[in-house]
Structures are given as C-alpha cells and as structure tokens.
Amino acid sequence: MNKKKIASPLLTALAAAIISAPASAAITLYDQDGTTFSADGYINVFYVHSDVDSADPARERKQSRVKMGFLPNYIGFNMGKDMGDLQLGARSSFWVTINDSETNGTATDIDVRQFYGTIGGDWGEFLVGKDFGLFARSNIFVDEFLAGYGQVSDTLGLVDFGGVSFGNIGSGYPYPFPTAQITYRSPVMNGFRVAAGIMDPVDTTDDSLVGKNYQDRPRFETEITYQAQLGGVDLFTWINGQRQTSKNTDSSVDSVTSKGLGYGVQAKMGNLSLTASGFDAEGVNPFFTNNAGQAQLREIDSKGHLLQGSYKFGKNRLALSYGKTKDDGNGIGVKADYKTRGVALFHSVNDNLTLVGEYNRFELDDRTNSLKLEKTSTVALGVALSW
C-alpha cells in the first residue's frame, strides 16, 4: 500500500480539523445602548516526542516537534444587539497555525471557522452563516482531551504535519466540519433542546468520469440534547444525525446516500466525570463529516466509540481516554481499525493558564490484509492560555 497516496488527500483538509477551545470569559470591549462587542482567544504550544512503529521500515523513527495540540490558536469576536422582541448576535473566529516551515516560510495558515449571525427570541434562535455541524457535535464538545494533544497517525501524515494533531478524530468520532448552514435551535424546554438545520451539501460520488456530481437537496443535520440534575448527578445526554444523497449525471455512476447517528452521555458527580459516546454511519468519511479531502465514499459502514473518565483534585484534573473507529473502507480504502489510548494531567495555574502533560498511543490495523500498519506513541508537554 502506498502510504503517500493515503496521506495526500487528507493533508489539504487538516488545517481546518479542530473544534473551538473550551469556553472562557471574553473581554468586553463595548457595552452601551443594548449593544455589546467582546473578544476571546486561545494560545497553546506543546513539546512532543513521537515514536513511530510502522509496517514500512523506512518510516520508523523518533520525531521531536514544537507545535500546537488538538486545538489550534485562535482569536474570536462577538457582537450582540438588543432589539426588544429580537436579540441579534454574530461571531467570527480566526484560526492560526504556529508551525511555519522550510517549505512554506512564514506563510502561516489562517482560516475562518465561524462567521455567522443569530436571530433569537422567546421562540428560539436561527443561526445563519458558517459554524460547526450538528452531527457528532456534542461527541467532540464534551471530549475530556480537548485541551490536550491526542493521536498523530503517521499514515495520515500527522507526525510531520504543520497543523493540529487529531485528538480523538478518527478514533471515536468524525469531526463536525464548519460549513455554511441555516439552523434553528429551540428554547430549552424541561432540559430538552432541539436543533435542526440544512447544510451546504458535498460531493461524495465518483466524478472521475464524464458526469457531473450534484445534490438536489441540501444535507440535513439535527441534534437533541437533554440536561438535568438527578440525585446529585449532573447529566448531559444527546443524539444527533445527518443525511445527504449525492448523485451524478452519468447514469453508470452510483449515487451515495450518507447517513449517520451520534449519541452519548456525560455524568458528573462532584469531582468525578464519566463520558461515553459513539456513532454509527454509512457512506460517511470516518474523519470528516463533510468529506474534506474528497475520499471516494461508498455506502459502507463506519462506527466508533469513546470512553473517558476524569477526576479533579485541587487544581489538577487527571483524565483517561480510549477511543476506536471501525471503518469498512471509506477512510483509507481498506477495512481498518483506528484506536487511541491516552492519559493526561491538566494543572490549572489560574483561570487563564493551564499546564498539560499527556501520553497517547495510536494503532492502525488493516483488516483487509490482516496487517498492523502503525503503532505510534507520543509524549506531549504543553501550556495553554485563554481569555
């Protein structure tokens, strides 16, 4: 198997492959006459050392890096306007990699992952613009390792990549890629909240022939969440999903119907937090919900789960994680299992500064050829600042 061919289509997508940082208090820059404007941001850097054990002896090596972790660095701006019966809002966020190189000089990547407006009232809220999707959204939002490092598969080109690591993307859940959308969110009703939206669809059918890919309907995504306190336990549960059909004007090209279901529960009891989540999909890229990198998709299955626990003591939080995605060939073209195990210690110096120490191990098994493609172990030591 040519690993360079596997990695190439993914690398163009990796620069946008991470969700927003844990919420922190924004700095209010303006607050007068019912109008507010604020800014927030996140900066992190890690020293990482990866040990790659590969089926290809030429790729086996120990690699040291100084780079950002699962979350890239960003700055965000927020606007609010009280219009009486209507509440207007907007957010834009700009995401930056810190890793220039001998190949791109100082051409630091900057991308916009959020650029949307909101229109709200007692009846709920509409979001219009670009934001993260709904399918697999809560799966990644409650990840205990968001501020950590996570997996860096060499097969996927991540060890040497100038952007983010992958956290638990591809080994527990796909990434709910930012996309153009029109989404409605209901008010919270007895702990329940419903979100439903239409998303800009993506090509998933084979366009290597003379035909033209098209979608006569947008992608539909939805999520239902429930939050409550039961017997001293803070409970958060969710279910989300997506559906889209992509066709081709060449009748010999099979259409691809993509559909996925995500789910999970998080329970917090004092200093202890337990989280279990999963997804089950067909015709979906196991890494990216919008098929970034344009992998050739088929109506075959992928499914995964993520099990995590954490415990707080003083200013410290110790977290354990195990994630696995089982894919029948949409990701790298063969049936494959992706697994990540991790342990991390987060130390909060104060509300704005966190120190991180993490060890993770990623394994990739080719089930089609009964071959272990890779085992990569990584130690990451980092610092994160937020405001």
Secondary structure, DSSP 8 states (H G I E B T S, - for coil): --HHHHHHHHHHHHTT----------EEEEEETTEEEEEEEEEEEEEEEEEEEESSGGG-EEEEEEE--SS-EEEEEEEEEE-SS-EEEEEEEEEE----BTTTBT---EEEEEEEEEEEETTEEEEEEEE--STTHHHHHT-TTTTS-B---TTTT-TT-SS---BTBTTTB-B---EEEEEEE---BTTEEEEEEEE-----S--SSS--EE-SS-EEEEEEEEEEEETTEEEEEEEEEEEEEEEESSTTS--EEEEEEEEEEEEEETTEEEEEEEEEEES--SSBTT-TT-----S-EEEEEEEEEEEEETTEEEEEEEEEEEESSTTTSS-EEEEEEEEEEEEEEETTEEEEEEEEEEEEEETTTTEEEEEEEEEEEEEEEE-
